[in-house]
Amino acid sequence: MTTDQGSNPKPTAHDVAREAQVSLATVDRVLNNRDGVREATVKRVNGAIEKLGYVRDLTAANLARKRTYQFVFVLPDGQGQFLTGLRKSITEAVENALYERISARTILISSRNQVALTKQLKALDPDEIDGLAIMAHETPIVRDTIARLKKSGVAVVSIVADQPNSERDHFVGFDNVYAGRTAATLLGRFVGPREGKVAVVVTSMHARDMIERRLGFDSVMTEQFPNLTPLPSIEAYDDADTARDLTRRCLSENDDVVAVYSVGASVRGVADALLSYDAPQRLICVDHELTENSRELLEQGVLDAVINQNTGHLARSALRVMRAKCDNAPVLASQEHIRIEVLIRENLPRRP
């Protein structure tokens, strides 16, 4: 007679305690990495867990302890559509995670007011938060804040723009160097054999995501498209009027521009400059992040392509990673991989 193993009940913490010949309290201390358990006992409990195939139900454990994860998102205070869309996605993700006992709040910081930024970051109390997701310029005060929170046991992830020189646990976002390389490949192929210059408009060259995208873009231009010369970056600080005026000036001073790379600036301002520019041949334009503005400009044919990362995936991934780090659980690389999406007019996702 054969036994259907699929009908066997899942092993419990009581089974682990029995197999390891320890108390249930000892099993709980080992599962939660608490002090006060001898190394030999820890090995015995972990051996029992592996032998039995025990998988801890963290949701049930947290419900039993009435634990609520307290997470904080620190984001730039810019009013561009990508940032407002990201904040909306975070709110939606938190609302959908309430049953997992997750609570999160968002703090908006100024990237141009270092005094205010320092004050806001120093006010983060590690005794009040379990996890931090931060999008900010990579500066000494940001690195020091991450180190201080990590020392107190707070899980820290960087989001959209990485902090690789800090002690952060994980980066949530696509590879910005690869994204820049993708943009360059598309732009170069759209331009074809024409010779000329490429205007490059960024938010700020103090932002790592902008720097990495520019690095990837320039490397492909040098490797594959010697007929194109990228110009120095124009910093528009996510302001539509600034982006319009500086792009117009660039075009008026360089009559051989054949394309524009909108790295992360206000695409509406860039588009206004393109639409008012009397060029002998239409200028190619590649942008980053799908927003209402970039969608409309793609549909109108002003933009040729948009390199996108899904804000909903970013928000959900940040929550999952912070929770995994709090629980000392593995991060599923396949689930948390943020894909580089290439969008053109013909493959735009339908509006909800």
C-alpha positions, 0 to 999 in steps of 0.5 A: 500500500502506498501513502500519498505524501501530499496528504501528510500535514505540514511539519510544525514548530512543535515537530521541530522541537520534538525532533531536536529535543528542545523546548518550543521556546528554544525553537522560537529563539532560533527562528528569530535569531535571538541570543541565549542559545548555544551554537550546538543547539542552534545547529541541532534545531536547524538540522531538524528544520532541514530534515522535516522540511519545515517552512515557517508561516511568517504571516501567521506568526506575525498575526499571533504576535500582533506584529505590524511592520513599520516601513518608511519611504523617503522620496524626492519632493519633485512634482514630475509625473514619474515621482507622483506616479511612484508615490501613488503606486506606493500608496496602492501597494500599502493598501493591498498589503494591509492583511500582511500587517504592513504600515508605511508612510512617505517622507518627501525630501528636498534634493536641493536644500541640504539643511532641510534634508539633513534635518529630515534624515536625522529625525528618522528614529530606528526605534519607530521603523522596521524598514526604510526605502530611500530614493535620494542623491548619494551623499555623505549624510544619506550614507551616514543615515543608512549606516545608523539605521542598519546598525540599529537593525533597520532593513534598508533598500534603495529604490530607483537610484542606487546607493552602492557605496552605502550599507543598504541591503538591496536595490529596487530598480532596473539597471540604469546603465543598461537602460541608458545603453538600451536608449542609445541603441534605439536612438542610434538605429532610429537616426540611421546614417545621418551625422549630427549631435544629440542633445541630452536633457537630465534632471540633475547630474548629482543623481546616480540614476542620471549618471548611470544612464548617461554612462551607458548611453555614451558607451554605446554611442562611442561603440556603435554610432560614431556618426553621432556626438552626444552634447554635454548634459542639460540639467532641468531639475524636473521643471518643465519651463527650464527643460523647454528653455534650455532645450530651445537654447541648445537647438538654436546654438547647435543647428546640426542636432538630429536627436534628443535623449530625455534622460529623466527631465520634464518631457513636456518641456523637452517636447515643447522645445521640439515642437517649436523648433523648425528643423529641416528633418524631424528630430528623434527623441527617446525618453524615460518612464511612462507617464501621462505626458510621455504616453500622449507624446508617443501617441502623437509621434513626438517621442519615438520610444520610452524606456520604462520601469513599472512603478507598481512593481517598484512599490510592491518589490520594495515592500516585499524586500523590506519584509524579507530582510526583517524576517531574515527570509530569502529575497526571490531574485526572479520576483524582484527583478525590475525589467527594462520595458521598451515602449513605442506607439504600437505596443502601449499598454491599454489605459486602465 
